[in-house]
Amino acid sequence: MEITFPCDKSVVEQVLPHRDPFCWVTRVVSCEPGVSVVAELEVDPSLPLFAGHFPDYPVLPGVIIMEALAQAASFCILYARGAEGSVGFLTGIDKAKFRRQVRPGETLTLKAEIVKSSSRLCVAEVEASVDGEVCASATQKYVLA
């Protein structure tokens, strides 16, 4: 499959197995397959999770930020391998740091650099930001099923 960047969610869904309400990548801005990716998530104010997290001060949960980063990195890995639609699982999140809250209506930039990619285990250095301000970072590990 040949992809031109940037690409929208319809293309993202050709590569990732995730679907709404759990696809956390709105678009991929750029991708060097198997090396690095820059993607975005438009944080929709109408997401039901904001009714409970928190009703008077809605914030995107950190676990969703980590999942969005994992999905962006997985896009980069799956596309490089020609393994579109394959399922991967997070096996570890190391050195996670949360530095800034993400609010409804913001656009979250998701960056991943693949630092290890063997037949089953992949490792990525990931960072999420809004308007250049870092929100979260981590080292993530994935295994492909």
N, C-alpha and C positions, 0 to 999 in steps of 0.2 A: 504494500500500500504506500502510495506517495502522498505526503501531506505538505501543504504550503502553509507557512506561518506568517501572521497569526491565524489561528483557527478557532472556531466557536465550539459550543457545547455539543453540537451534533457530531462533530469530528472526534471530540474527546470521548464520546460514548461509543465510537467505533473502536477505540483502543482500550479503554477501561471497562471492566465488567459492572461498575457501579451505575445505579440509576437513582432518579429522584425517589424518595426524599434524601438519599444519601450519596449523591454525586456532588462533591465540594470543589469542583473546578469549573469555572464559567468559560474560560478560554485559555489557550496556550499561546503566549506571545512569541516565544522563540524556543527552539529545542535543538541541541546538538545530540542526536540519538546516542544513548549510552554514556553521555558525558555530563550534560547539564540541561536544565530547563528553567524557564521563567513562565509562570502561569498566573492567572488572577481568579479571585473569587469575589463576585459582587455580593455583599452581605445584605440580603433582602430583608427589609424591616418587617415584612409580613410572615417571616418564619415562625411557626408555632412555638418553637423553643423559647422565644423571647417572652412569651406569656408567663414562663416560670423562672427564667434566668436573666434578669430579675424583673418583676412586673414594673417597679418604679425606676429601675436603672438597667435597661437591657444591655447585656454584654455577651458577645460570642464566646462560648465555653472554650477553654484552652484545649480540651480534648478534641474539639472539632477543628481547631487550628492545626493540631498535630495530624489529624486525619487528612485534612486538605493538603498539607505538605507531603504526606505519604502518597496520596493520590497523584500529585504532580510528579513526584519522583518515579512512581510506578509507570506513569505515562511514558517518561523518558526511557525507562528500562524495557518496557513491553514493546514500544515502537522500534527500538534498536534491535531487538531480537526477532522481530516479525511474529511476536506472540500475542497479537491483539486479542483481547477478550479473556486472556488467562487470568487466573485468580492468584493474588499474592496476599500474604498475611504479614502484619507487623510482628516482629519477634523481639524487638527491643527499642527503647527510646532512652538514650544516654545523654547526660549533660543538658537536659531540657531547662530552658530559662524563659520566663514570661516577663516582658519588660513594659508592655503597654497594652491597655485594653482595646478591644476591637468592638466598635459600636455599629448598630444597624445603619445601613446606607453607605458605609465605607467600602472601598475596594481594597482587598487584601492582596498584596503581591506575594507570590509563592516562588521561592528559589530553591533549587536543589542541585548539588554537585555530587555525582556518583563517584565514590572513592574506592569502592570494591564491587566487583560484579563477577561472581563465579556461576557455575551452572545452577546452583540453588540459592546461595546467600548473596544478598546485595546490601551495601552500606552507603548511606548518603548523608552529607552535611546539608542541613536544611535551615532556611530562614524565612520568616514571614514579616512583612512590613506594610505600613500604610503611609503613603506620601514620603517614602524614604526613611521613616522612623521605624526601627526594629521593634516588632511586637513579641516575637518568639524565635527561638533557635534551638537546635538539637542535633544529635547524631542519631539517625534512625537505621534500624536493621529490618530487612524483609526476607521472606522465603517465598519462592514461587511454588505453587502446588502442582 
